[in-house]
Amino acid sequence: FWRYEPHRYEELVAAVWRRCAVQRGGHGAVFDCTATPYQMIPAGAFYGHARGALAANPRVRLELDCAVDAEPSPHGAGWRVVVADGRVFEARHVVDTRPPQVRPESILWQSFVGDVVTTGFDAFDPGVAVLMDFEDASDLGVQFDYVLPFSPRQALVETTVFGPRPLGPDALGERHAARVRARLGDGRYSIERSEHGVLPMGHAQPSEPAGWVRAGLFGGGARASTGYAFLRIQTWADACATELLRGSGPCAATADPWLRRAMDEVFLRVLRAWPDRGGALLVRLFERADAARVVRFLGDRSGLRDALAVVGALPPGPFLIQALCAALRTPCRGTA
């Protein structure tokens, strides 16, 4: 995530980049983001910090390793949750971060497979985070590498696809291995850790009954056009804390403003309709628009001028076509 202002997890930040790159075929934009540096917090450090805070609070009970296989059921003025071992929990409110049992419709899915690789030679520039290094569009959708270097000899290298269907590690594994080999050549390297995930991009938010809040990726936790979620989820958590202190229940994530939702939908429709143009469009955006404005737009910190700068950097034709399709609620197929 980009650090727009001081935050409560400063001591957990393990890596910082003050320059970022978006490129295709060896050409693109490398931009300075010193004012809003790109930061990484390891998941293990974050969870350890959170569990320490919970353990120190006598008013909180944390139950782990409980499989919740059934939907919560109404019970009196609240909810009843049955876990797999037969225990029953009753509460006034439920915050549900599980993926829905029925996969929702989504304009696109962001699927990724990644490895932390360590080499025996200098292979990375630790001063530059490569946000997108595009390949030619594949049969799966818009494909790019995401590279976060921790040192000249270690980096997180991910293969990411924006496509019409979610993809697991089996579908992306061989492509990713080929991309790592292409980046590192015949040099020796080892894999320290692997990861994979799937993020919805542009799905409808479900309506839940009172007292049951859908949270996380399927509850508005991620920005539709990017998948960035960490700061958005922190904002939601702060809002929930405020409501609890007032004596109310937890709240759902606040919907994005209309203009942001509309721009995200049109952008995703363009990528779905013309995946072969995706790399060129995103490189053009960072080449032609002021990077600070683009970063604010990607991180939900933008104003109208930032949004206009993003629009002005992109060719109008594909976006006008898909804006009309969105207004008419027709499928986002491209013909040009």
Disulfide bonds with the S-S distance in Angstrom:
none
